[in-house]
Amino acid sequence: MVGLSLENITHAFDGNVVVDNVSLRVDPGEVICLVGPSGCGKSTTLRIAAGLEEVQQGQVIVNDKLVGGGGRHVPPELRGVGLVFQDYALFPHLKVLENVAFGITDGRSSDTRKQAARAMLEKVGLSHLENAFPHTLSGGEQQRVALARALAPRPGLMLMDEPFSGLDIGLRDKIRDDTLALLKELGAATLLVTHDPEEAMRMADRVALMREGRLVQEGPPNRVYSNPDSPFCCTFFSNVNRLESIVDNGLAKTTLGIVEANEIGNGVPVDVLVRPEAIKIHEPADGAVSAVDATVVSSRVLGPYSLVYLQAASDGRVFEARLAGIHAPDDGTRCTVTLDPSQVFVFPTSSN
């Protein structure tokens, strides 16, 4: 069974293509995070899946049924889809229990619908608030009510558009984790749109990265992070130190040392992207192979890691490093630097 299949979707507004030949599949029990910068087309893609936008080109299949494309358009309320948006869209005049029960539209009696709504409120930990009105709830509680309302009819597909962006940072992690556990328990296919790379990495079974209307990379979070297909994919998921070089015998010489050029031809200009965590700091006397000299310009402890800015002795350029733990070196400390090659990526300059 297919929870969602988007096949060759192309969509334009006033002649401007915002979704460009996108194909994506979400299976039951799977969470796919559609991620990318603002304006890349991810929310429009979700709206097409939901039926809030009619298909212009391509087709949409939900729960093994064609619901959009080829002259067919099934409205959102008939697609068997649960929807959760950033603003929660709760009915202010209805109590919490009534909001959740409202989503159950399969012809059950009022008592049966309330029973199902109570069961879902218990799953999201809000049974004690069933008689409250939405305006009396915190942002996290409203988000959980919206989730309960979407899940109460037991949809085969959940579509979520930036559902956690309005929450405080401390609460956001717990709500995300609780939501993910509930989605997995219920086995719904889930497409979640976010602009937050960390959120995508935290929640997704697969990440689908969009840029200017196109899917540019798709795969498990560790694959997308550790093996980016392009400079854009690399820089979207983390800060990088960008250096320029020209390949010579399979190697690229940089201020931070010599790195392998991944079979790029001799004489090709390349960008060498060094993640901050790739930079390893040593005592000057270590004499590490391929080490280069540097000086600590500034360092700050930021909770679980330390942010360190280093100035290379060879050309004075400043680079960002991230060190695990809280033992940041003092400003002015002289050191040598080596690179973890697994977090260094080399691309032809033309691939930007």
C-alpha positions as CSV (number, residue, x, y, z in Angstrom):
1,M,0.0,0.0,0.0
2,V,1.1,3.5,-0.8
3,G,0.3,6.3,1.7
4,L,1.2,9.1,-0.7
5,S,2.7,9.1,-4.2
6,L,3.4,12.4,-6.0
7,E,4.2,11.7,-9.6
8,N,5.9,14.3,-11.8
9,I,4.2,17.3,-10.1
10,T,4.7,20.7,-11.7
11,H,2.9,23.7,-10.5
12,A,3.1,27.4,-11.4
13,F,1.6,30.7,-10.1
14,D,1.2,33.4,-12.7
15,G,3.6,31.7,-15.0
16,N,6.2,31.3,-12.3
17,V,7.1,27.6,-11.7
18,V,7.2,26.9,-8.0
19,V,7.2,23.1,-8.1
20,D,9.2,21.5,-10.9
21,N,8.7,17.8,-11.8
22,V,8.6,16.6,-8.2
23,S,8.1,12.9,-7.6
24,L,8.0,11.6,-4.0
25,R,6.6,8.5,-2.3
26,V,5.7,8.1,1.4
27,D,4.9,4.6,2.7
28,P,2.7,3.6,5.7
29,G,4.6,4.1,9.0
30,E,7.2,6.3,7.3
31,V,8.0,9.9,8.2
32,I,9.4,12.0,5.3
33,C,10.6,15.5,6.0
34,L,10.4,17.8,3.0
35,V,12.9,20.5,3.8
36,G,14.4,23.5,2.1
37,P,14.8,27.3,2.3
38,S,11.8,29.6,2.2
39,G,10.2,29.9,-1.2
40,C,11.6,26.6,-2.5
41,G,8.1,25.1,-3.1
42,K,7.8,22.7,-0.2
43,S,4.5,24.1,1.2
44,T,2.9,24.2,-2.2
45,T,3.9,20.6,-2.7
46,L,2.2,19.7,0.5
47,R,-0.9,21.7,-0.4
48,I,-1.1,19.8,-3.7
49,A,-0.9,16.5,-1.8
50,A,-3.7,17.7,0.5
51,G,-6.0,18.9,-2.3
52,L,-5.8,22.5,-1.3
53,E,-4.3,23.2,-4.7
54,E,-5.5,21.4,-7.9
55,V,-3.0,19.4,-9.8
56,Q,-1.8,21.3,-12.9
57,Q,0.7,18.6,-14.2
58,G,1.3,15.1,-12.8
59,Q,-0.8,13.1,-10.4
60,V,-1.4,12.5,-6.7
61,I,-2.2,9.1,-5.2
62,V,-3.4,8.8,-1.6
63,N,-3.9,5.4,0.1
64,D,-3.7,3.7,-3.3
65,K,-6.4,6.0,-4.9
66,L,-5.9,8.6,-7.6
67,V,-7.1,11.8,-6.0
68,G,-5.5,14.5,-8.3
69,G,-4.5,14.7,-11.9
70,G,-5.9,13.5,-15.2
71,G,-8.9,15.7,-14.8
72,R,-9.7,14.3,-11.3
73,H,-9.7,16.4,-8.1
74,V,-10.9,14.9,-4.8
75,P,-11.4,17.6,-2.2
76,P,-9.3,17.5,1.0
77,E,-12.2,16.3,3.2
78,L,-12.6,13.2,1.1
79,R,-9.0,12.2,0.8
80,G,-8.6,10.5,4.2
81,V,-5.8,12.8,5.1
82,G,-5.0,14.4,8.4
83,L,-3.8,18.0,8.3
84,V,-1.7,20.0,10.8
85,F,-0.6,23.5,10.1
86,Q,1.6,26.1,11.8
87,D,-1.3,28.1,13.2
88,Y,-3.1,25.0,14.5
89,A,-6.5,26.3,13.1
90,L,-8.5,25.3,16.1
91,F,-12.1,26.4,16.4
92,P,-12.2,29.1,19.1
93,H,-15.9,28.5,19.9
94,L,-15.5,24.8,20.5
95,K,-14.1,23.1,23.5
96,V,-11.0,20.8,23.2
97,L,-13.1,17.6,23.0
98,E,-15.4,19.2,20.4
99,N,-12.5,20.3,18.3
100,V,-11.0,16.8,18.3
101,A,-14.4,15.1,17.6
102,F,-15.1,17.5,14.8
103,G,-12.4,15.8,12.7
104,I,-14.3,12.5,12.8
105,T,-16.7,12.6,9.9
106,D,-17.3,8.9,9.1
107,G,-20.9,8.8,10.2
108,R,-20.4,7.6,13.7
109,S,-22.8,8.7,16.4
110,S,-22.0,11.7,18.6
111,D,-21.2,9.5,21.6
112,T,-18.9,7.2,19.6
113,R,-17.1,10.2,18.1
114,K,-16.6,11.7,21.6
115,Q,-15.3,8.4,22.8
116,A,-12.7,8.2,20.0
117,A,-11.8,11.9,20.6
118,R,-11.2,11.1,24.3
119,A,-9.0,8.2,23.4
120,M,-6.9,10.4,21.2
121,L,-6.7,13.2,23.8
122,E,-5.4,10.6,26.3
123,K,-2.6,9.7,23.8
124,V,-1.5,13.3,23.6
125,G,-1.7,13.7,27.4
126,L,-4.6,16.3,27.4
127,S,-7.5,14.3,28.8
128,H,-7.8,16.8,31.7
129,L,-8.4,19.7,29.3
130,E,-11.3,18.3,27.3
131,N,-13.6,21.0,28.5
132,A,-11.2,23.9,28.0
133,F,-11.4,26.4,25.2
134,P,-8.4,26.9,22.8
135,H,-7.6,30.4,24.0
136,T,-6.9,29.2,27.5
137,L,-4.2,26.7,26.3
138,S,-0.5,27.2,25.8
139,G,1.0,26.9,22.4
140,G,2.2,23.4,23.1
141,E,-1.2,22.3,24.3
142,Q,-2.9,23.8,21.2
143,Q,-0.4,22.0,19.0
144,R,-1.3,18.7,20.6
145,V,-5.0,19.4,20.3
146,A,-4.5,20.0,16.5
147,L,-2.5,16.8,16.3
148,A,-5.2,14.8,18.1
149,R,-7.9,16.3,15.9
150,A,-5.9,15.3,12.7
151,L,-5.2,11.8,14.0
152,A,-8.7,11.0,15.6
153,P,-10.2,9.7,12.3
154,R,-7.1,7.4,12.0
155,P,-6.0,8.7,8.5
156,G,-3.7,6.7,6.4
157,L,-1.8,9.9,5.6
158,M,-0.7,12.8,7.8
159,L,0.4,16.1,6.2
160,M,2.1,18.6,8.5
161,D,3.3,22.1,7.5
162,E,5.8,23.7,10.0
163,P,3.8,22.4,12.9
164,F,6.4,23.1,15.6
165,S,7.8,26.5,14.5
166,G,5.6,28.5,16.8
167,L,6.8,26.7,20.0
168,D,9.5,27.7,22.4
169,I,12.8,25.9,21.9
170,G,12.6,24.0,25.2
171,L,9.1,22.8,24.5
172,R,9.7,22.1,20.9
173,D,12.0,19.1,21.3
174,K,9.6,17.3,23.7
175,I,6.6,18.0,21.4
176,R,8.5,16.8,18.4
177,D,9.6,13.6,20.1
178,D,6.1,12.9,21.5
179,T,4.6,13.5,18.1
180,L,7.0,11.2,16.3
181,A,6.3,8.4,18.8
182,L,2.6,8.8,18.3
183,L,2.9,8.8,14.5
184,K,5.0,5.7,14.6
185,E,2.5,4.0,17.0
186,L,-0.5,4.7,14.7
187,G,1.4,3.8,11.5
188,A,0.4,6.7,9.4
189,A,2.4,7.7,6.4
190,T,3.6,11.3,7.2
191,L,4.9,14.1,5.1
192,L,6.2,16.9,7.3
193,V,7.3,20.2,5.8
194,T,10.0,22.2,7.6
195,H,12.7,24.8,6.9
196,D,14.7,23.6,10.0
197,P,17.5,21.1,9.0
198,E,17.8,19.9,12.6
199,E,14.1,19.1,12.8
200,A,14.3,17.2,9.6
201,M,17.3,15.2,10.8
202,R,15.6,14.5,14.1
203,M,12.2,13.3,12.8
204,A,12.7,11.8,9.4
205,D,13.1,8.3,8.1
206,R,14.0,10.0,4.9
207,V,14.8,13.6,4.1
208,A,13.8,15.2,0.8
209,L,15.7,18.5,0.1
210,M,14.1,21.0,-2.2
211,R,15.7,24.0,-4.0
212,E,13.9,26.3,-6.4
213,G,11.1,23.9,-6.9
214,R,13.1,20.8,-7.5
215,L,14.1,17.8,-5.3
216,V,17.9,17.9,-5.2
217,Q,18.6,15.1,-2.8
218,E,16.7,12.4,-1.0
219,G,17.7,9.7,1.5
220,P,18.1,8.7,5.1
221,P,19.3,11.6,7.3
222,N,22.8,10.2,7.9
223,R,23.2,9.7,4.1
224,V,22.1,13.2,3.2
225,Y,24.3,14.7,5.9
226,S,27.4,12.6,5.4
227,N,27.3,12.4,1.6
228,P,25.9,15.6,0.2
229,D,25.4,15.6,-3.6
230,S,26.2,19.3,-4.0
231,P,27.5,22.4,-2.2
232,F,23.9,23.5,-1.6
233,C,23.1,20.2,0.1
234,C,26.2,20.4,2.2
235,T,25.7,24.0,3.3
236,F,22.0,23.6,4.0
237,F,22.6,21.2,6.8
238,S,25.5,23.0,8.5
239,N,27.8,25.9,8.5
240,V,31.0,25.4,6.5
241,N,34.4,27.0,6.0
242,R,34.7,27.5,2.3
243,L,38.2,27.4,0.7
244,E,39.2,27.5,-2.9
245,S,41.8,25.3,-4.6
246,I,42.8,23.7,-7.9
247,V,43.2,19.9,-8.2
248,D,46.8,18.7,-8.6
249,N,47.3,14.9,-8.9
250,G,44.1,14.1,-7.1
251,L,44.7,16.5,-4.2
252,A,43.5,20.0,-3.3
253,K,45.9,22.1,-1.3
254,T,44.2,24.6,1.1
255,T,45.1,26.8,4.0
256,L,43.9,24.1,6.4
257,G,45.9,21.3,4.7
258,I,45.9,19.0,1.8
259,V,42.7,17.0,1.1
260,E,41.7,14.3,-1.4
261,A,39.8,15.6,-4.4
262,N,37.5,12.6,-5.0
263,E,38.6,11.8,-8.6
264,I,38.1,15.3,-9.9
265,G,40.4,15.9,-12.8
266,N,43.7,17.8,-12.7
267,G,43.5,21.5,-13.1
268,V,39.9,21.8,-12.1
269,P,39.0,24.7,-9.8
270,V,37.2,23.4,-6.7
271,D,35.5,24.5,-3.5
272,V,36.6,22.7,-0.4
273,L,33.9,22.8,2.2
274,V,35.1,22.1,5.8
275,R,32.5,21.6,8.4
276,P,33.4,23.2,11.8
277,E,33.4,19.9,13.5
278,A,36.0,18.6,11.0
279,I,38.7,20.9,12.5
280,K,40.7,19.2,15.2
281,I,43.0,21.3,17.5
282,H,46.3,20.0,18.9
283,E,49.1,21.2,21.0
284,P,51.8,22.9,18.9
285,A,54.3,20.2,19.9
286,D,52.2,17.3,18.7
287,G,53.7,17.4,15.3
288,A,50.7,15.8,13.7
289,V,51.0,14.8,10.0
290,S,49.5,17.4,7.7
291,A,49.0,19.8,10.6
292,V,49.0,23.6,10.0
293,D,49.7,26.3,12.5
294,A,46.9,28.6,13.9
295,T,46.0,30.9,16.8
296,V,42.8,30.9,18.7
297,V,41.1,34.3,18.1
298,S,38.1,33.7,20.3
299,S,36.3,30.8,21.9
300,R,32.9,30.4,23.6
301,V,31.3,27.5,25.5
302,L,27.8,26.9,24.0
303,G,26.5,24.2,26.2
304,P,27.4,20.8,24.8
305,Y,30.1,22.1,22.5
306,S,32.5,25.0,22.2
307,L,32.7,27.4,19.3
308,V,36.3,28.4,18.4
309,Y,37.5,30.8,15.9
310,L,41.0,30.1,14.6
311,Q,43.4,32.3,12.5
312,A,45.7,30.4,10.1
313,A,49.3,31.4,10.4
314,S,49.9,31.0,6.7
315,D,47.5,33.7,5.4
316,G,45.6,35.1,8.3
317,R,42.2,33.7,7.4
318,V,39.8,33.0,10.2
319,F,38.0,29.7,10.5
320,E,35.1,28.3,12.6
321,A,35.6,25.1,14.6
322,R,33.3,23.2,16.9
323,L,34.7,21.1,19.7
324,A,32.8,18.6,21.8
325,G,32.6,19.5,25.5
326,I,33.1,22.6,27.5
327,H,36.9,22.9,27.6
328,A,37.4,25.7,25.1
329,P,41.0,26.9,24.6
330,D,41.9,30.4,25.8
331,D,42.0,33.3,23.4
332,G,45.5,33.7,22.0
333,T,46.5,30.1,22.3
334,R,48.8,28.8,19.6
335,C,48.0,25.4,18.2
336,T,48.1,23.1,15.2
337,V,45.1,22.1,13.2
338,T,44.2,18.8,11.4
339,L,41.1,17.8,9.5
340,D,38.7,14.9,9.8
341,P,38.4,13.9,6.1
342,S,34.8,12.5,6.7
343,Q,33.6,16.1,7.2
344,V,35.4,17.7,4.3
345,F,33.8,17.9,0.9
346,V,35.3,18.8,-2.4
347,F,33.2,20.0,-5.4
348,P,34.0,21.5,-8.7
349,T,33.4,25.3,-8.5
350,S,31.0,25.0,-11.4
351,S,28.7,22.8,-9.4
352,N,27.5,25.6,-7.1
